[in-house]
Each structure stands twice: as C-alpha cells, then as structure tokens.
C-alpha cells in the first residue's frame, strides 16, 4: 500500500513540476484560452517568419467563393422577383449584406480591376491584357481564381471575341452597384491585402 502511495505522490510531484515550468504553464494557458485563441486565429490574415510571410486570406477567398456565387444568383433572383415595397426593402438589405460579406473577402486589386472595368464599361477589357497586368502583381496567386471570384460574385462577365483569340471582360450592373456601395460607405480598399 505504501508503495502505491509513494508512486502516486511521485507522479503528483512530477505533474506539479511540469506545471510550474514554462512549457506546462504555456500548455495550461492554451487549454484555458482555447476559445479566444481560436477566434484570434480565425481573424489572422498573415504571419511573418523572418523575411517569409504566410498569407491566409487567399485560401479564405477560394473557400468562400462557392458560397458567394450561390448567394449572388439568389440575390439576382430575389431582386428581380420583388414586387411589393417590403420585398424590395428585404432584397435591398440582402444585397447590402452580400456586399459586406464580399468586401471582407475581396482583394484590393480586384476592386481596382472593377474600377478599371467601369471606365471601359461599354467595350470591356481583354483577358490577355488583364492577365499581363495583374499576373505580375499577384505573384503566387492564380489569375483564374482571381477572376473567377469576381465572376462568381456576379461582378463581371466575359465573352469570347469573334476571332476566338481573346476574351472580353465586362463589369456587370451588380459590380457597379458594389463599387457604389463601398464608395457610399467610404471603405478604403488600400487597407486590404494585394
């Protein structure tokens, strides 16, 4: 019996030594504050390791784009189907909520591209020219994903040219409304990552 008490006593002593050392304290802090740490990590946009940077916002845009595309289609249908003033008001609120959610995910360069497309609204801009310009800026991000997010959001559309050698990219009405919305809220796109 005394052997077991000594073993338990030594185990407890070892456990308390672990707790008072910094790794033990660190582990206990992680356990105690795991909810707060989880919420903090969700808001993390990048981490620097010396001269290296890991960005999490790109993945967030990729993972959120399917949901955005579905919501954009639902929004267009809701707006076109709205008949009464209350239905129109609800559609307007849903559109604003959609714009807010999209603004969280959209990159600064995508907003710049929308502004550029707005200037050439009637004629649009050519995919190859946009690829040449933005692919350099994007560096490690896929240009197709970059454009598909805007297309899935309903902000741009594209069509092949008659000769089939290029694709014309045009801003949509919803894309212009998004720009008007962020301008009316005085949102500063310069605070966003690339």
C-alpha positions in Angstrom: 0.0 0.0 0.0 2.8 2.4 0.9 4.4 1.6 -2.5 1.3 2.8 -4.3 1.1 6.0 -2.2 4.7 6.7 -2.9 4.1 6.2 -6.7 1.1 8.5 -6.6 3.0 11.0 -4.6 5.9 11.0 -7.1 3.5 11.2 -10.0 1.7 14.2 -8.5 5.1 15.8 -7.7 6.2 15.3 -11.2 3.0 16.8 -12.5 3.3 19.9 -10.4 6.9 20.3 -11.5 5.6 20.2 -15.1 3.0 22.8 -14.4 5.4 25.3 -12.9 7.9 25.1 -15.7 7.2 27.4 -18.7 6.0 24.7 -21.1 3.5 23.5 -18.6 2.2 27.0 -18.0 2.1 27.6 -21.7 0.0 24.4 -22.2 -2.4 25.3 -19.4 -2.8 28.8 -20.9 -3.6 27.3 -24.3 -6.2 25.0 -22.7 -7.8 27.8 -20.7 -7.9 30.3 -23.5 -8.6 27.9 -26.5 -11.8 29.7 -27.4 -10.2 33.1 -27.5 -7.2 31.8 -29.4 -9.4 30.1 -31.9 -11.3 33.4 -32.6 -8.0 35.2 -32.8 -6.6 32.7 -35.4 -9.7 33.0 -37.5 -9.1 36.7 -37.9 -5.4 36.2 -38.7 -4.6 37.4 -42.2 -0.9 36.6 -42.3 2.1 35.5 -40.2 5.7 36.7 -40.7 8.6 34.3 -40.2 11.7 36.4 -40.5 11.7 37.5 -44.2 8.9 35.0 -45.1 5.2 35.7 -45.0 2.3 33.2 -44.9 -1.0 34.7 -46.0 -4.3 33.1 -45.1 -6.6 35.5 -46.9 -6.2 33.8 -50.3 -7.5 30.5 -49.1 -10.4 32.3 -47.4 -11.4 33.8 -50.8 -11.1 30.4 -52.5 -13.2 28.6 -49.9 -15.8 31.4 -49.7 -16.2 31.8 -53.5 -18.7 28.9 -54.0 -21.0 30.3 -51.3 -20.6 33.8 -52.7 -21.6 32.6 -56.2 -24.7 30.8 -54.9 -25.7 34.0 -52.9 -25.1 36.2 -55.9 -27.5 34.1 -58.0 -30.1 34.0 -55.2 -29.8 37.8 -54.8 -30.4 38.5 -58.5 -33.5 36.3 -58.4 -34.8 37.9 -55.3 -34.3 41.4 -56.7 -36.0 40.5 -60.0 -38.9 38.8 -58.2 -39.5 41.5 -55.7 -42.9 43.1 -56.2 -44.1 44.8 -53.0 -42.2 47.6 -51.2 -41.4 45.2 -48.3 -40.0 42.6 -50.7 -37.9 45.3 -52.4 -36.6 46.5 -49.0 -35.7 43.0 -48.0 -33.9 42.5 -51.3 -32.0 45.7 -50.7 -30.9 44.6 -47.2 -29.9 41.2 -48.5 -27.9 42.9 -51.3 -26.1 45.1 -48.7 -25.3 42.0 -46.6 -24.0 40.3 -49.7 -21.8 43.3 -50.4 -20.5 43.4 -46.9 -19.6 39.7 -47.0 -17.9 40.1 -50.4 -16.0 43.1 -49.2 -14.5 41.0 -46.4 -13.1 38.5 -49.0 -12.3 40.7 -52.0 -8.7 41.8 -52.7 -7.6 45.4 -53.2 -6.5 44.6 -56.8 -9.9 43.1 -57.6 -11.5 46.3 -56.5 -9.0 48.2 -58.7 -9.9 45.9 -61.6 -13.6 46.6 -61.1 -12.9 50.3 -61.2 -10.9 50.0 -64.3 -13.6 47.9 -66.0 -16.1 50.6 -65.0 -14.2 53.1 -67.1 -14.4 50.8 -70.1 -18.0 49.7 -69.4 -19.3 49.5 -72.9 -16.2 48.0 -74.6 -14.7 46.0 -71.7 -11.1 44.9 -71.4 -9.3 41.9 -72.8 -8.4 38.9 -70.7 -4.9 38.7 -72.1 -4.1 42.3 -71.3 -5.6 41.9 -67.8 -3.6 38.7 -67.3 -0.3 40.6 -68.3 -1.0 43.4 -65.9 -2.4 41.6 -62.9 -0.4 38.3 -63.0 2.7 40.3 -62.2 1.0 41.9 -59.2 -0.5 38.6 -57.9 2.8 36.7 -58.0 1.9 33.5 -56.2 -1.9 33.7 -56.7 -3.7 32.0 -59.6 -5.1 34.6 -62.0 -8.0 32.3 -62.9 -9.1 32.1 -59.2 -8.7 35.9 -59.0 -11.1 36.4 -62.0 -13.4 33.5 -61.0 -14.1 35.2 -57.6 -15.3 38.3 -59.4 -17.3 36.3 -62.0 -18.9 34.1 -59.3 -19.8 37.2 -57.3 -21.7 38.4 -60.3 -19.5 41.5 -60.7 -18.0 40.7 -64.1 -18.9 38.6 -67.1 -16.9 37.6 -70.1 -17.4 36.6 -73.7 -15.0 35.2 -76.4 -14.1 37.6 -79.1 -15.3 36.9 -82.7 -11.9 35.6 -83.8 -11.7 33.4 -80.7 -8.2 34.6 -79.7 -9.1 36.5 -76.6 -11.9 37.1 -74.1 -13.6 40.4 -73.4 -14.2 41.1 -69.7 -17.1 43.5 -68.8 -18.3 44.8 -65.4 -22.0 43.9 -64.6 -24.6 46.1 -63.1 -24.1 44.3 -59.8 -20.4 45.0 -60.0 -21.1 48.7 -60.4 -23.6 48.6 -57.5 -20.9 47.0 -55.4 -18.5 49.8 -56.2 -21.2 52.4 -55.5 -21.9 50.7 -52.2 -18.3 50.6 -50.9 -17.9 54.2 -52.1 -21.0 55.3 -50.2 -19.6 53.7 -47.1 -16.2 55.3 -47.6 -14.5 52.0 -47.5 -10.7 52.3 -48.1 -9.6 49.5 -50.4 -6.0 50.4 -49.7 -6.2 48.7 -46.3 -6.9 45.4 -48.0 -4.1 42.9 -49.0 -3.0 42.8 -52.6 
